[in-house]
Amino acid sequence: MMFGVVNNNCEAIIKVAVGRIGSPKITVDAVIDTGFTSFLSLPLAVIIDLALPWHYRDVGTLGDGSEVVFEIYKASVIWDGQNQIIDVAASDADPLVGMGLLYGFKLQIEAVEGGCVTIEALK
């Protein structure tokens, strides 16, 4: 089970340990975004600092309906105590956890500032 908190902007935040495959990881605070269908997004500066390997380009649709091209990198994350290899999208926004990473898990959010965020594997 994983835990996070709702911040003062009413965003559900969870800490994610991420790094290059086979290298030490850093911990980032990521906003849970159920409208984001991929795994994780990170600012390009973080991707460069971690020296994540480029994987491919993908076209994505934003919330306003516009399409953008995302550069996709490979990374290793610790998710529910397990090491996983995932795709990471480069973005100008704060780090986001998407539905790809949440798939197979139950997400509960106490939607008030300081509220508890709980993520647990489905049985």
Secondary structure, 3 states (H helix, E strand, C coil): CEEEEECCCCCEEEEEEEECCCCCCEEEEEEECCCCCCCEEEEHHHHHHHCCCEEEEEEEECCCCCEEEEEEEEEEEEECCEEEEEEEEEECCCCEECHHHHCCEEEEECCCCCCEEEEEECC
